Amino acid sequence: MNRTAHLRSHHATRRGLVQARGQRAARCLSAQVPKDQQRALGGLLMTGRGVPVVFRPENPRRGVAPSGASLTVYVPGKSLFHKMRNRSISGTGGARGAIEQLRLRLPQAWRVAEVARARETTIVIRAPDSKVAQLVVVSRRRIEPKDVSSILPTARPQRFRASAVLVTAPFLSPRTLELLTAADANYLDSTGNLRIALEQPAIFLQTEGADKDRAREPRALVSLKGPAAGRVVRALCDFRPPHGVRALAERCATSPASVSRVVSLLERDAIVVRGESGEIAEVDWPALLRRWTQDYKFASSNVPMTFLEPRGLDAFLEKLRSFGHCYAVSGSLAAATRKAPVAAAPLAFVYVEDPAAAAEALDLRVADRGANVLLATAFDPVVFDRSWSERGVTYAALSQVAADLLTSSSCAPAEAAELIAWMRRHERDWRS
C-alpha cells in the first residue's frame, strides 16, 4: 500500500471513530434531557424551541456550520458533560441523596423521582393510588438557625404546583431542626435527621441523627460551658432587652470579649437578635434555657453531696428559715411555689457555699441511699444572684430553677415545662 492510500485509510478510520463517539454521546444526551424539553424530528435531538442539537466532540470554535444550513446548536462533549455533572446539589448528595433516603424508607410500591427545572430541583413522590406530591429541594452546604427564616420564604412552593419544601444539608443542628419543624418544613441531612410530613399523599417520616457536627471545623465558641457563659445566659434571661455588650458585661461581671463570643453563638442559633446598631434587641429566653442545658448539667457542673433529713422536707425547710448563711433552694421545691407541682418533691436541691459545714449546721446525716437533701457547691456565685424569699425560705432565681429541672432526672423535665409555661404568662413578675 502506497503512502497516499495509507493516509486515506487512516483518516477514514478516524472519521468513523469520531462519528461513533458522536452517536453514543447524542444518545446519552437524549436520555438526560427531560422529555418535556425535547422533540425528536428526523432523528435529530431538538431543544424546546425546535432548534436541532448536534453533538460534536471537536472544539466548536474549529467547526464551521455548513453554509445555507438551518440554525443548529453545536454542543461540545466536554462542556456538555461538565454542566450535567455540576447540576447535582451540594449537601447530602443533593436531590439524589434525598431520593435514595426516601426510597429506603418508603414502601416498594411508592415511586420517587427527580424533576429538573430551570431554577430549582423538585422531587416527585407518587403513591400507589397515583396521588402525587412535589417537594422543592433547597440544599445548602451549611445552614445556621438564623438562616432558616431567610431560606423558607423564598423557597415556598409557589410555582409548578409544588406541595412542600425539602431542606437538605450535610448537618442540621437541633436548633435548626426545631425552627424548621415550627415552620412546617421538611428536612434531611447526612447524619440521618429526617422529617417528611405531607397531607396528599399522607406521609409522615421522622428519624433522628447526630446532634453535633463532627466534621465541622472548630470555631471561636461552640458551647455554653463554664462560669462566664453561665453568667451571660442568666443575665439575658433575667433582664429584658435591649442590652449593649459593655453594659451586659458590667451587669454580669464578665469581660466584654466573653460576652461578645456568647452573644455571637446565640445569634447564630437564632436565639438573640441584634438591632441596627449592634445592640441585643430580642432574646428568646425559653430557647436560651434549652440551649444552655445542652452544655450545663446540674449534677456535673456543680459539686453535689447527698444527705438525709430524718423528719422529712418540711422539717428541713423549717431549719433553713433559721440558717444564718448564704443559700438558695432550687429544683422541685422552688418550682412548687410558682405552679402546681407535678409530683411531691422527693429531693431538696440547695446551693450552699460549703456543703459539709452546712450539713453540720443543719444537723443532716450523710447518706448515699435514701437521701432527701442535696447540698451543692455552685459552679459560680451567679446561682445566688436575683434570689427571692417566700415564707422565710430563700429560693434561686426562676431561670436557674428551670435550668436545674431541665437537666435533672425523674419527672423534673415535666416540672420544668410547667414552670416555663408559668414564667411565660407572668414574665413581668420575675424578669426585670
C-alpha positions in Angstrom: 0.0 0.0 0.0 1.5 3.4 -1.0 1.7 6.3 1.4 -1.4 8.1 -0.1 -3.6 5.1 0.3 -2.4 4.5 3.8 -3.3 8.1 4.8 -6.7 7.9 3.3 -7.4 4.7 5.2 -6.2 6.3 8.4 -8.4 9.3 8.0 -11.4 7.2 7.1 -10.9 5.1 10.3 -10.6 8.3 12.4 -13.8 9.8 10.9 -15.6 6.5 11.7 -14.5 6.6 15.4 -15.5 10.3 15.7 -18.9 9.6 14.3 -19.4 6.6 16.6 -18.4 8.7 19.6 -20.8 11.4 18.5 -23.7 8.9 18.1 -23.1 7.4 21.5 -22.9 10.9 23.2 -26.0 12.1 21.3 -27.9 9.0 22.7 -26.6 9.9 26.2 -27.7 13.5 25.8 -31.1 12.4 24.6 -31.5 10.2 27.7 -30.6 13.0 30.1 -32.6 15.9 28.7 -36.2 15.9 30.2 -38.8 14.6 27.7 -40.9 17.6 28.1 -38.0 19.8 26.9 -37.0 17.8 23.8 -38.6 16.6 20.5 -37.3 14.0 18.1 -37.6 15.1 14.5 -36.0 13.3 11.6 -33.6 11.5 14.0 -32.3 14.9 15.4 -32.5 16.0 19.1 -34.4 19.2 19.4 -34.5 21.9 22.0 -37.7 23.2 23.5 -37.9 25.9 20.7 -37.3 23.4 17.9 -33.6 24.1 17.3 -31.7 21.0 16.3 -28.9 20.0 18.8 -25.9 18.2 17.2 -23.2 16.6 19.3 -19.7 17.4 18.1 -16.7 16.1 20.1 -14.4 18.6 18.4 -13.7 22.1 19.8 -16.7 24.1 18.4 -14.6 27.0 17.6 -12.8 24.9 15.0 -16.0 23.7 13.4 -18.0 25.8 10.9 -21.7 25.2 10.2 -22.4 24.3 6.6 -23.4 27.3 4.5 -27.1 27.6 3.9 -28.0 25.2 6.8 -30.7 25.9 9.3 -29.8 27.1 12.7 -28.1 24.4 14.7 -26.7 24.4 18.2 -23.3 22.7 18.4 -22.6 21.2 21.9 -19.0 20.2 22.7 -18.8 16.9 24.6 -16.6 18.2 27.4 -18.8 21.2 28.0 -22.0 19.1 27.9 -21.0 16.5 30.5 -19.3 19.1 32.7 -22.5 21.0 33.0 -24.6 17.9 33.7 -22.3 16.9 36.4 -22.5 20.3 38.1 -26.2 20.1 38.3 -26.0 17.9 41.5 -26.7 20.0 44.6 -24.3 20.2 47.4 -25.3 18.8 50.8 -26.5 15.3 51.2 -25.8 14.5 47.6 -28.5 17.0 46.7 -31.7 15.6 45.2 -30.0 12.2 44.5 -29.1 11.7 48.1 -32.6 12.7 49.3 -34.2 10.3 46.7 -32.0 7.4 47.9 -33.0 8.1 51.6 -36.7 8.3 50.7 -36.6 5.1 48.6 -35.1 3.3 51.6 -37.8 4.4 53.9 -40.9 4.3 51.8 -42.6 1.0 50.8 -41.6 -0.5 47.5 -44.9 0.4 45.8 -44.1 4.1 46.1 -42.2 5.9 43.4 -39.6 8.7 44.0 -38.0 10.6 41.1 -36.3 13.9 40.3 -37.6 16.6 38.0 -35.1 19.2 36.9 -36.5 22.7 36.1 -34.9 25.9 35.1 -34.2 27.4 38.6 -35.0 24.6 41.0 -34.9 20.9 41.6 -38.1 19.0 42.5 -38.6 15.5 43.9 -41.8 13.8 42.9 -43.3 11.2 45.2 -46.1 9.0 43.7 -48.3 6.9 45.9 -49.7 3.5 44.8 -53.1 5.2 44.4 -51.4 7.7 41.9 -51.6 10.7 44.3 -48.5 12.9 43.8 -46.5 15.2 46.0 -43.8 17.5 44.7 -41.0 18.7 47.0 -38.9 21.7 46.1 -35.4 21.0 47.2 -33.4 23.7 49.0 -29.9 22.5 49.5 -27.0 24.3 51.3 -23.5 23.3 52.4 -24.3 24.9 55.8 -27.5 26.1 57.4 -27.3 28.0 60.7 -30.5 28.5 62.7 -30.5 32.2 61.8 -30.6 31.2 58.1 -34.0 29.4 58.4 -36.2 32.5 58.2 -34.4 33.7 55.0 -34.4 30.3 53.3 -38.1 29.4 53.7 -39.9 32.5 52.4 -38.0 32.3 49.1 -38.4 28.5 48.9 -42.2 28.4 49.5 -43.6 26.2 46.7 -45.4 28.8 44.5 -44.6 27.5 41.1 -45.2 24.2 39.3 -47.8 23.4 42.0 -45.2 22.0 44.4 -46.6 20.6 47.6 -43.9 21.5 50.1 -40.2 22.4 50.7 -37.4 19.9 51.5 -34.3 21.5 53.1 -31.1 19.4 52.9 -27.6 20.0 54.2 -24.7 17.8 55.4 -25.7 18.6 59.0 -28.7 20.3 60.7 -28.3 21.3 64.3 -31.0 20.6 66.9 -31.9 24.3 67.0 -32.2 24.4 63.2 -34.4 21.3 63.3 -36.6 23.0 65.9 -37.1 26.1 63.7 -37.7 24.0 60.5 -40.3 21.9 62.3 -42.0 25.0 63.7 -42.2 26.4 60.1 -43.7 23.0 59.0 -40.8 22.4 56.6 -39.4 19.0 55.7 -35.7 18.4 56.2 -32.9 15.8 55.6 -29.2 15.7 56.5 -26.3 13.3 56.0 -26.4 12.1 59.7 -29.9 10.7 59.5 -32.0 13.7 60.7 -35.2 13.4 58.6 -38.7 14.7 58.6 -41.3 14.4 55.8 -44.8 15.4 56.7 -47.3 15.6 53.7 -51.1 15.6 53.6 -51.5 14.4 50.0 -50.4 11.7 49.8 -50.4 11.1 53.5 -46.8 10.6 54.6 -45.1 11.1 57.9 -41.4 10.1 58.3 -39.2 11.1 61.1 -35.8 9.8 62.2 -33.1 11.2 64.5 -29.4 11.5 63.5 -26.4 13.2 65.1 -26.9 16.3 67.3 -23.3 17.5 66.8 -21.5 18.2 63.6 -18.3 16.1 64.0 -17.0 17.2 60.6 -17.2 20.9 61.3 -14.1 23.0 61.8 -13.6 24.5 65.3 -14.9 28.0 65.7 -14.4 30.7 68.3 -17.1 29.4 70.7 -19.1 26.2 70.3 -20.6 25.6 73.7 -22.0 27.4 76.8 -20.0 25.6 79.3 -18.3 27.4 82.1 -19.0 30.2 84.6 -18.6 33.1 82.2 -21.2 31.7 79.7 -23.5 30.8 82.6 -23.4 34.4 83.9 -24.2 35.8 80.5 -27.1 33.3 80.0 -28.5 34.2 83.4 -28.4 37.9 82.7 -30.0 37.5 79.2 -32.8 35.5 80.8 -33.4 37.7 83.9 -33.3 41.1 82.3 -35.4 42.3 79.4 -33.6 43.8 76.3 -32.2 45.9 74.8 -28.7 45.3 76.0 -25.4 46.8 74.9 -22.4 44.4 75.1 -20.5 46.5 77.5 -23.5 47.2 79.7 -24.3 43.5 79.8 -20.7 42.7 80.6 -20.8 45.0 83.6 -24.1 43.6 84.8 -22.9 40.0 84.8 -19.3 40.8 85.9 -17.8 39.3 82.7 -15.3 40.6 80.2 -16.9 42.2 77.1 -14.9 39.8 74.9 -16.6 36.8 76.6 -20.0 38.4 76.3 -19.4 39.1 72.6 -18.5 35.4 71.9 -21.5 34.1 73.8 -23.8 36.5 72.0 -22.3 35.6 68.6 -23.0 31.9 69.3 -26.6 32.7 70.3 -27.1 34.9 67.3 -26.0 32.0 65.0 -28.5 29.8 66.8 -31.3 32.4 66.2 -31.8 32.9 70.0 -30.8 36.5 70.2 -31.4 39.2 67.5 -29.3 42.3 67.2 -30.5 45.7 66.3 -29.2 48.0 63.7 -26.6 49.5 66.0 -25.4 46.1 67.2 -27.3 46.0 70.5 -29.1 42.9 71.7 -32.7 43.7 70.7 -34.5 40.4 71.3 -33.9 37.3 73.4 -35.9 34.0 73.1 -35.3 33.1 76.8 -37.1 29.7 76.7 -34.9 28.7 73.8 -31.9 30.1 75.6 -32.5 27.9 78.6 -32.8 24.8 76.5 -29.6 25.7 74.6 -27.8 26.3 77.9 -28.8 23.0 79.3 -27.2 21.2 76.3 -23.9 22.1 78.0 -24.8 22.9 81.6 -25.9 19.9 83.8 -26.8 20.3 87.5 -25.0 17.1 88.6 -21.8 17.6 86.6 -21.4 21.4 86.5 -21.9 21.7 90.3 -20.4 19.6 93.1 -23.4 18.0 94.9 -23.4 15.9 98.2 -26.4 13.9 99.4 -27.8 13.9 102.9 -30.8 12.7 104.9 -33.2 14.7 107.0 -34.9 12.0 109.0 -38.0 14.1 109.8 -38.7 15.0 106.1 -38.5 18.0 103.9 -41.0 20.2 105.9 -38.6 19.9 108.9 -35.7 20.7 106.6 -37.3 23.9 105.3 -38.0 24.9 108.9 -34.3 24.6 109.6 -33.4 26.7 106.6 -35.5 29.6 108.0 -33.0 30.0 110.8 -29.9 29.1 108.8 -27.7 32.1 109.0 -25.5 31.5 105.9 -25.9 32.1 102.2 -28.1 29.5 100.4 -30.7 29.2 97.6 -33.2 26.5 97.2 -33.7 25.2 93.6 -35.4 22.2 91.9 -38.9 21.0 92.7 -39.3 22.8 96.0 -38.6 26.1 94.3 -40.8 25.3 91.3 -43.7 24.3 93.5 -44.0 27.9 94.8 -44.9 29.2 91.4 -47.0 26.4 89.9 -49.0 23.2 90.8 -46.4 20.5 91.5 -46.4 17.6 89.1 -45.5 15.3 92.0 -44.3 15.5 95.6 -40.7 16.7 95.7 -38.5 13.6 96.6 -35.3 15.7 96.9 -34.4 19.2 98.0 -31.8 20.9 95.9 -30.0 23.6 97.8 -26.9 25.7 96.8 -24.6 26.5 99.7 -21.0 27.8 100.0 -19.7 24.8 101.9 -21.9 21.6 101.8 -20.1 19.8 104.7 -20.3 22.9 107.1 -23.9 23.5 106.1 -24.9 19.8 106.7 -23.4 20.1 110.2 -25.2 23.3 111.0 -28.5 21.8 109.7 -28.0 18.5 111.5 -28.2 16.4 108.4 -26.8 12.8 108.0 -24.6 11.8 105.2 -26.5 9.3 103.0 -25.6 7.5 99.8 -29.1 5.8 99.6 -32.4 7.2 100.7 -31.2 10.8 100.7 -33.8 13.5 100.6 -31.5 16.6 100.6 -28.8 17.5 98.1 -26.4 20.3 99.0 -24.3 21.6 96.1 -21.3 23.8 95.7 -22.3 26.1 92.9 -20.4 26.3 89.6 -20.5 30.1 90.1 -21.9 32.6 92.6 -24.4 33.7 90.0 -26.7 31.0 91.4 -27.3 33.3 94.4 -28.0 36.3 92.2 -31.5 37.6 92.0 -32.7 35.1 94.6 -36.0 35.7 96.3 -37.7 34.8 99.6 -41.1 33.4 100.5 -42.3 32.4 104.0 -38.8 32.8 105.3 -37.1 30.5 102.7 -34.7 31.8 100.1 -35.1 30.4 96.6 -32.9 30.7 93.5 -33.9 32.8 90.5 -36.6 31.0 88.4 -34.3 30.9 85.4 -31.7 28.9 87.4 -34.5 26.7 88.8 -35.8 25.9 85.3 -32.3 25.1 84.1 -31.7 22.7 87.0 -35.0 21.0 86.5 -34.3 20.6 82.7 -31.1 18.6 83.5 -32.5 16.5 86.3 -33.9 13.0 86.2 -37.3 11.6 87.0 -40.3 14.0 86.4 -38.1 17.1 86.7 -38.2 17.9 82.9 -42.0 17.9 83.1 -41.9 20.2 86.1 -39.5 22.4 84.1 -42.1 22.6 81.2 -44.8 23.6 83.7 -42.6 26.2 85.3 -41.5 27.7 81.9 -45.2 28.0 80.9 -45.9 29.9 84.2 -42.9 32.1 83.5 -44.2 32.9 80.0 -47.6 34.0 81.5 -46.1 36.0 84.3 -42.9 37.4 82.8 -43.3 40.8 84.5 -43.3 39.1 87.9 -39.8 37.7 87.6 -38.0 39.4 84.7 -36.7 43.0 85.3 
